[in-house]
Structure formats: structure tokens, C-alpha cells
Amino acid sequence: MADLQDELHPTTEVGAPDELPEPFPAPAPAPPARDRDAPCLDRARALLAGHPVADGYCGLLSALRGLPWYDLETGESALDTDVPRLREGRVGALFWSLHLPEAVTGDRAMSATLERLDLLRAVVRAHPEGLRLADTAGEISDARSCGRIAVLPGPAGAAALADSLAVLRSLRVLGLRVLTLSGTSWASGAGLTRFGEEVVREMNRLGVLADLSGASEATIRRVLAASKAPVLCTRSAARALRPHPANLPDELLAALGAAKGLCMVPLAAEQTGPTVRDVADHLDHVRRVAGPESVALSGTYDAGTAHPRELGDASGYPRLVAELLERGWPETEVALLTWGNVQRVLRGADFTARAAQLRRPPSTATLAETDG
């Protein structure tokens, strides 16, 4: 990884004025950046071999819809993500976004989300040597043990529910793990309505994680108070460092950490900045404010966004981890960042779901009855 360290400029001592100094040998040329960085990169790769990246957001499904043919196992130059680059980047699991264009709403949003779920399953089936569909933390670990990359469906947009909890349950049966709570009448700038709170309770009962990236501050605060399971912000960095609307202010980062949620910092130049160091600055900040158990990574590859230099595709994660190690991050906290925190959140959601299913039956609430 280029420029992880400042260039070292050798200095020479000057002899006393009345002495004739011995000739100095010519300074050895500085080793190439790759050689200088090799020890740190080797350490990063070794760490990622045991604690691979669980990537919180991949836009591959949208990108694949524009290709007439593709083979992810041999590699696709038209994409940021394929199996060879995921392996080079030491990615062990990733969430595949089911998000739709904002113009797609109502019943069309529901059917389009089902189409994306169908495409996801077809893509995984077509690449059995590289990919495996997973649902739980245990299944992710099993996929890794078999040399496969785990694929988890989600996040999907809340519009996919068509304001129906029955649709939420059906999507969960089809594998949905994450739902973004924004862009609906019950999860808007004004916050959650009573029906929105019932959606959160039903998500807890089903084990569907709430994604709060892009949600209003009122919605975020209400979900943090209402949810019994951990929540995610799948594409949020630190607003104190870069004032992007999807980034979180420090008070919300602290609240997310107190709730044992997860801020997944995106590798998106618009949100974090144009360099590896900028991304590391955001990770440092979130780690300090929310805590080391509340920070993770989100590639946002193939999502139509520009990426920081040296992180242009899914193979770049070792460079980022090398930067963090260079900054003095303990290996235990890097392991939480890349793998452990996502595993914890998935296990927490599943534990909450099992407990909730013992206490309450499926909700029959409707938008009309609840919000009037």
C-alpha cells in the first residue's frame, strides 16, 4: 500500500570545519513503497486469514442487472466485486443490497425486491465454488470453513413491505436479514409512528436487523429505544470529520455504542474522503466515540460510488488493515472490526428472536388500524 509511512530522508553529519571528512558512501536508494509496506501488509493478511472481512454493503445485484453475461468465479473487469478479488481482499462474508431506485414505490417495490432476492439466489447457485448463501453467524462460519464466501440478503428498503407485516414475514422466510427503516410514512423525518414501532417489534421477533443509515435522527433515536436487538448503520461514517447527511454526529455514535449497535464505515470517498488514511481517520473516530465493539466495515462496492485511492475494489481490504495496524490498533480490535462485531450482532438478533417468539405470536397490526 502506497504512502502508509512518510518518506524517510536520510541525513548526514557534517564534520568539524577544521577537519577533512571522510567521503560518505552514497545513501542507499529508498526501497519501493511495496517493499517498505510488505511487513505491515503481510501482518494484515495473516490477521485477515483468521478474521476475514464481513462486508456490510455490496451493490452487486444492481450492477449485474446491467450485464448480458458474467462469471464471478473467473473474474469480471466491469465490476468492483468478484470471487478472485474477494479472496484477495480476505472477505469472508458480505451483505448483498436489495435496495431499489427511489422512484420504485408501492406494490412495485415489493415485487422488485422479490425479483432481487430471486436473482441473488440464482447468482449464488451459479457460483457454488466461491459463494454460499448464509443466514446465521454459524452458517457464515461454516461457509468460511468450506472455503466459500458467505452471502447474506439485505438490506432491503422499507418500501418493500408495502406496509404489511405479513410481507415482512414472507421476506424473512426468503432469507432477508436487514431492513432499512426510511422512506415510508411510518419511518420518516418525523420519526417512527405507532405502526413503525410495531414493525420494529416484529423485526425483533423474526431476527431481521434494522438498518438506520439514511434514517432521520428522530427515527434513529426511537429505534434505539424500541429495539431489543442490536441495530446497524450499514453506510455511515463520522459527521464530525465529513458532513455527509448519512454520516452520524457524535451524540448518535455514542448512543449507538451504548445500545451495542454497529456503525459500518463505508469505503466511499464522498462520505469518508479520497485516501486510505481518511477512511482510517473515520474508523479511529467511531472506535473512540462508539467503542471498539460498535465499528465495522462496509465496502459499498458496485453501488455507483467512487472509492478512496487504493481501495477501488474488494481486493483492497488488507491495505486498510495495514494502515490501522500501523496506527497501533490492537489485533484484537482489528479482529472485532473485520469479523467479530458482525458475528456478535447476528447472534444477538437471533437470541432476541428466539426469546420474542416465546412471548408473542406474529403481529396482526395494520397501518390503517394502528396509525389511523
C-alpha positions in Angstrom: 0.0 0.0 0.0 1.5 3.3 -1.1 2.4 6.0 1.3 1.4 4.3 4.6 4.6 5.9 6.0 6.2 9.3 5.3 9.2 9.1 3.1 12.4 8.8 5.2 15.0 11.3 4.2 18.5 10.2 5.4 20.6 13.0 6.9 24.4 13.2 7.1 26.6 14.5 9.8 28.8 17.4 8.9 32.4 17.2 10.1 34.2 20.0 12.1 35.2 22.9 10.0 38.9 22.3 10.5 38.7 18.6 9.6 38.5 17.0 6.3 35.7 14.5 6.5 36.0 11.0 5.1 34.0 10.5 2.0 30.5 9.3 2.8 29.1 6.4 0.8 26.2 7.3 -1.4 23.0 6.7 0.5 21.2 3.5 -0.5 18.1 4.3 -2.5 14.8 4.1 -0.6 13.1 0.8 -1.2 9.9 0.8 -3.3 6.8 1.6 -1.4 5.6 -2.0 -1.8 8.7 -3.4 -0.2 8.6 -0.9 2.7 4.9 -1.8 3.3 5.4 -5.5 2.9 5.8 -6.4 6.6 2.7 -4.5 7.6 0.7 -5.9 4.6 1.9 -9.4 5.5 0.8 -8.9 9.1 -2.6 -7.6 7.8 -3.1 -10.6 5.5 -2.1 -13.0 8.3 -4.7 -11.4 10.6 -7.4 -11.4 8.0 -6.7 -15.1 7.3 -8.1 -15.8 10.8 -10.6 -12.9 11.0 -11.8 -12.1 7.4 -13.9 -9.1 6.5 -17.6 -9.2 6.9 -18.6 -6.5 4.4 -21.8 -4.7 5.3 -23.0 -3.5 1.9 -22.4 -4.8 -1.6 -24.4 -3.3 -4.6 -23.5 -6.3 -6.9 -27.1 -7.2 -7.7 -27.8 -3.8 -9.3 -24.6 -4.0 -11.3 -25.3 -7.5 -12.5 -28.7 -6.5 -13.9 -26.8 -4.3 -16.5 -24.6 -7.1 -17.7 -25.6 -9.5 -20.5 -23.3 -12.2 -19.2 -20.9 -12.6 -16.2 -18.8 -15.2 -14.4 -17.9 -14.1 -10.9 -15.6 -17.1 -10.3 -13.2 -16.3 -13.0 -13.4 -12.5 -12.6 -15.3 -9.6 -14.1 -13.4 -6.4 -15.1 -16.7 -4.5 -15.4 -17.3 -4.9 -11.7 -15.7 -4.0 -8.4 -16.6 -7.4 -6.9 -15.9 -10.9 -8.0 -14.7 -14.1 -6.3 -10.9 -13.6 -7.0 -10.9 -10.1 -5.7 -13.0 -11.1 -2.7 -10.4 -13.8 -1.9 -7.6 -11.4 -2.4 -9.3 -8.9 -0.1 -9.8 -11.6 2.5 -13.6 -11.1 2.5 -15.4 -14.0 4.3 -19.0 -12.6 4.2 -20.9 -9.8 2.7 -24.4 -8.4 2.7 -25.9 -8.0 -0.8 -28.1 -5.0 -1.0 -31.7 -5.3 -2.2 -32.2 -1.6 -2.4 -34.2 -0.1 -5.3 -34.2 3.2 -7.1 -36.1 5.8 -5.1 -38.7 6.1 -7.8 -39.8 2.5 -7.2 -42.5 2.5 -4.6 -45.7 0.7 -3.5 -46.6 -2.7 -4.9 -43.8 -2.4 -7.5 -41.2 -2.0 -4.6 -42.4 -5.3 -3.1 -42.3 -7.2 -6.4 -38.9 -5.7 -7.4 -37.4 -6.7 -4.1 -38.7 -10.3 -4.6 -37.0 -10.2 -8.1 -33.7 -9.2 -6.5 -34.0 -11.9 -3.9 -34.6 -14.4 -6.8 -31.6 -13.0 -8.7 -29.4 -13.3 -5.5 -30.3 -17.0 -5.1 -29.6 -17.6 -8.8 -26.2 -15.9 -8.7 -25.2 -17.9 -5.6 -26.3 -21.2 -7.2 -24.4 -20.4 -10.4 -21.1 -19.9 -8.4 -21.0 -22.8 -6.0 -17.2 -22.9 -5.7 -17.0 -19.4 -4.5 -20.3 -18.3 -2.9 -22.7 -19.8 -0.3 -26.0 -18.4 0.9 -26.0 -17.9 4.7 -28.4 -16.7 7.3 -26.8 -17.1 10.7 -23.4 -16.5 12.3 -22.9 -20.2 12.4 -23.7 -20.6 8.7 -21.2 -17.8 7.9 -18.5 -19.7 9.9 -19.4 -22.9 8.1 -19.1 -21.3 4.7 -15.7 -20.0 5.6 -14.6 -23.4 6.8 -15.6 -24.8 3.4 -13.6 -22.1 1.6 -16.7 -20.3 0.4 -17.7 -16.6 0.8 -21.0 -16.2 2.7 -23.7 -14.1 1.1 -26.5 -12.6 3.3 -29.6 -11.0 1.7 -30.1 -7.4 2.7 -30.5 -4.6 3.4 -33.8 -4.0 1.6 -35.8 -0.8 1.6 -38.7 -0.5 4.0 -40.9 0.3 1.0 -40.7 -3.4 0.1 -43.1 -4.2 2.9 -46.0 -2.5 1.2 -47.0 -1.5 4.8 -47.7 -5.2 5.6 -46.2 -7.3 8.4 -47.2 -10.4 6.5 -44.9 -9.3 3.7 -42.1 -8.8 6.3 -42.6 -12.4 7.5 -42.5 -13.7 3.9 -39.3 -11.8 3.1 -37.7 -13.3 6.2 -38.6 -16.8 5.1 -36.8 -16.0 1.8 -33.7 -15.0 3.7 -33.9 -11.3 4.3 -31.7 -10.3 7.2 -31.6 -6.4 7.1 -34.3 -3.8 6.5 -33.5 -0.1 6.1 -36.0 2.0 8.1 -36.5 5.1 6.0 -38.6 6.4 3.1 -42.1 5.4 4.3 -45.0 7.1 6.1 -44.2 5.1 9.3 -40.4 5.8 9.3 -39.9 9.3 8.1 -38.3 12.6 9.0 -40.8 12.9 11.9 -39.7 9.5 13.3 -41.5 6.2 13.9 -45.2 6.1 14.1 -47.0 3.5 16.2 -47.1 1.2 13.3 -43.4 1.8 12.8 -42.8 0.7 16.4 -44.8 -2.5 15.7 -42.6 -3.1 12.6 -39.5 -2.9 14.8 -41.1 -5.3 17.4 -41.9 -7.8 14.6 -38.4 -7.5 13.1 -37.0 -8.3 16.6 -39.3 -11.4 16.7 -38.1 -12.5 13.3 -34.4 -11.7 13.6 -34.4 -9.0 10.9 -31.8 -6.4 11.7 -32.8 -2.7 11.5 -30.5 -0.6 9.2 -30.6 3.1 10.2 -28.3 4.6 7.6 -30.1 7.5 5.9 -32.9 7.5 8.6 -33.8 10.7 10.3 -32.4 11.4 13.7 -35.9 11.1 15.3 -36.2 7.6 13.7 -32.8 6.6 14.9 -33.4 7.6 18.4 -36.8 5.9 18.5 -35.5 2.7 17.1 -32.6 2.6 19.5 -35.2 2.9 22.3 -37.7 0.4 20.9 -35.4 -2.3 19.6 -34.4 -5.2 21.8 -31.9 -6.4 19.2 -28.8 -4.6 18.1 -29.1 -2.3 15.1 -26.9 -1.5 12.2 -25.9 1.6 10.3 -24.7 -0.1 7.1 -23.3 3.0 5.4 -22.4 5.7 8.0 -19.2 7.4 8.9 -18.4 10.3 11.3 -20.1 13.5 10.6 -17.6 15.3 12.8 -15.0 14.5 10.1 -17.1 14.9 7.0 -20.6 16.5 6.9 -22.4 14.0 4.8 -26.1 13.5 5.6 -25.7 9.7 6.0 -22.8 10.2 8.5 -23.6 10.2 12.2 -22.9 13.0 14.7 -21.0 12.1 17.8 -24.1 12.0 20.0 -25.7 9.4 17.8 -22.5 7.4 17.6 -22.3 7.4 21.4 -26.0 6.3 21.6 -25.4 3.6 19.0 -22.4 2.3 21.1 -24.4 2.4 24.3 -27.1 0.2 22.5 -24.4 -2.2 21.3 -25.3 -1.4 17.7 -22.9 -1.3 14.8 -21.6 1.6 12.6 -20.3 0.2 9.4 -18.0 2.8 7.9 -18.3 2.8 4.1 -15.3 2.8 1.7 -17.0 5.7 -0.2 -14.9 8.8 -1.0 -17.9 11.1 -0.7 -18.5 10.0 2.9 -15.0 9.3 4.2 -12.5 11.1 1.9 -10.2 10.2 -1.0 -7.5 8.2 0.7 -6.9 5.2 2.9 -5.8 7.5 5.7 -9.2 9.3 5.5 -11.1 6.0 6.0 -8.8 5.1 8.9 -9.5 8.5 10.4 -13.2 7.8 10.4 -12.6 4.3 11.9 -10.4 5.8 14.6 -13.2 8.4 15.4 -16.0 5.9 15.5 -13.9 3.5 17.6 -13.2 6.3 20.1 -16.8 7.6 20.3 -18.9 4.5 20.0 -16.4 1.9 21.2 -14.4 -0.9 19.5 -17.3 -3.2 19.7 -19.5 -0.9 17.6 -17.5 -0.3 14.4 -17.3 -2.4 11.3 -16.7 -2.1 7.5 -18.9 -1.5 4.5 -17.3 -1.7 1.1 -20.3 -0.2 -0.9 -18.7 -1.8 -4.0 -20.7 -1.8 -7.2 -23.1 0.7 -5.6 -22.3 3.5 -8.0 -20.0 5.4 -5.7 -16.3 6.5 -6.0 -13.9 4.8 -3.6 -10.7 6.1 -1.9 -7.4 5.5 -3.6 -6.0 2.0 -3.2 -9.5 0.8 -2.1 -11.0 0.8 -5.6 -12.3 -2.7 -5.4 -12.9 -5.6 -3.0 -9.3 -6.6 -3.0 -8.1 -3.6 -1.1 -9.0 -4.5 2.5 -5.5 -5.6 3.5 -4.2 -2.2 2.7 -6.7 -0.6 5.1 -6.0 -3.1 7.8 -2.3 -2.5 7.4 -2.9 1.3 7.9 -4.8 0.5 11.1 -2.0 -1.7 12.4 0.5 1.0 11.6 -1.6 3.3 13.7 -1.3 1.0 16.7 -4.7 -0.7 16.6 -4.5 -3.9 18.7 -5.0 -7.0 16.7 -7.9 -8.0 18.9 -9.8 -4.8 18.0 -9.0 -5.2 14.3 -10.5 -8.7 14.5 -13.6 -7.2 16.0 -13.8 -4.6 13.3 -13.5 -7.1 10.4 -15.3 -10.2 11.7 -16.2 -10.3 15.4 -18.7 -7.4 15.7 -20.9 -8.6 12.8 -20.9 -12.1 14.3 -22.0 -10.6 17.7 -24.8 -8.6 16.1 -26.2 -11.6 14.2 -26.1 -13.8 17.2 -27.7 -11.1 19.3 -30.6 -10.7 16.8 -31.1 -14.4 16.7 -31.1 -14.7 20.5 -33.6 -11.9 20.7 -35.8 -13.5 18.1 -35.9 -16.9 19.9 -36.9 -15.1 23.2 -39.5 -13.0 21.5 -41.1 -15.9 19.7 -41.8 -17.5 23.1 -43.5 -14.3 24.4 -45.7 -13.2 21.5 -47.4 -14.5 18.3 -47.0 -12.9 14.9 -48.3 -9.4 14.9 -51.6 -8.8 13.0 -51.3 -5.0 13.2 -52.1 -2.9 10.1 -51.1 0.6 9.1 -54.7 1.7 8.9 -55.7 0.3 12.4 -52.5 1.4 14.2 -51.9 4.9 12.8 -55.5 5.7 11.8 
